[in-house]
Amino acid sequence: MTEHQRIHPVVVQDVEAPPSPSPPPPPTRPLLPQVTFRSEKGNPARNQVPLGHLIAARPPPLAPPKSGNCLCKCLCWTLSLLIFLLIIVGATAGILYLVFQPKIPKYSVDDLRISDLTLNFDLSLYARFNVKITAENPNKKIGIYYEKGSHLSVWYKNTNLCQGSIPRFYQGHQNKTAFNVVLTGQNQYGRTLLDAMQEQQQTRRIPLDLKIDVPVSIKLGKLKLNKVRIMGTCMLIVDNLSTNSLISIKASTCNFGLKL
């Protein structure tokens, strides 16, 4: 070797190795899956929409109509109104009763005469009774109008003998009014009826019923109310049924009431 080879020392420097990169974090899954819509072009990547967006965009459901609540309110208002009206009517009636203190009129049969009791050729029985009746109004502040359409009748053991009516008139406060009523009638079972009454006459106790049905109007001060009906029966016991003779009334019981 002609030339001396030069040996240069090689300086070895410690070169730090670059830090190894940390592993990438695992991919996180979306909480809500993605919904893929496929378009006509067949590219689903462009049409992926998160399901959360769809849920958020959905309109809130409409509340059902509260028809039940409206119906309950209407019923409550109607019942309340009816109860209020009943209270008003009851209070008014109570006040009127306390102020006027109404009482039912009283009736009595003072006299009874038979002017005709004849058996006809067709065996029907014709009867004509004359009855004297006294009507008493015991009220201090109430007047009574006796209206048209009254009906009086005399009965013997559920058999109608004759009928008539009371004349129209006005009866003032605490007043007694006597009137005569003519009652006439005809019964087709005259023979059988007359035999039964003649047999009963032997006992000197013949039951007769006088039934009264009278429409009246009540006057409270200057106010005239609507019509009501006075209905009742006077149960009589007489001693005979002789025509054109004095008939004695041995017993008389009268019961009457009002019918609206």
Secondary structure, DSSP 8 states (H G I E B T S, - for coil): --S---------------------------SS-EEE---TT--GGGGEEEHHHHHHHS--------HHHHHHHHHHHHHHHHHHHHHHHHHHHHHHHHHH-----EEEEEEEEEEEEEE-TTS-EEEEEEEEEEEEE--SSEEEEE-S--EEEEEETTEEEEEE----EEE-TTEEEEEEEEEEEEES-HHHHHHHHHHHHTTT-EEEEEEEEEEEEEEETTEEEEEEEEEEEEEEEES---TTS---EEEEEEEEEEE-
